[in-house]
Amino acid sequence: MKVRGLKITSVLKDAGLTESVSEGKRLILQGGLKVDGCKKSDPDFILNIPIGSSLLIKAGKRRFLKIIQI
């Protein structure tokens, strides 16, 4: 099974959930990020998404992103 790692702050910026990587770091340090319902507090967190699965990212109260690895 192939796994791809992505840095969470880059994902947030590239998806448009945050304006910059530093804004993403602040969001994470303030406790505003959940990945599949689990709060993440490490700004250096790496997303490992196995092929054929998906993740739901919640940034703040109203911003959501679903990632599907195909």
PEVEN-V968681 format. One record per backbone hydrogen bond with DSSP energy under -1.0 kcal/mol. NH is the residue of the N-H (numbers start at 1). CO is the residue of the C=O. Records with the same first field share a line. If there is no record, write none. Layout:
BEGIN
NH = CO + CO
END
This chain:
BEGIN
6 = 47
8 = 45
11 = 7
12 = 8
13 = 9
14 = 10
15 = 11
16 = 13
17 = 12
18 = 12
24 = 20
25 = 21
26 = 22
27 = 23
28 = 24
29 = 25
30 = 26
31 = 28
32 = 27
34 = 58
35 = 38
36 = 56
38 = 35
40 = 33
45 = 42
47 = 6
49 = 4
51 = 2
52 = 69
53 = 50
55 = 67
57 = 65
58 = 34
59 = 63
60 = 32
65 = 57
67 = 55
69 = 53
END
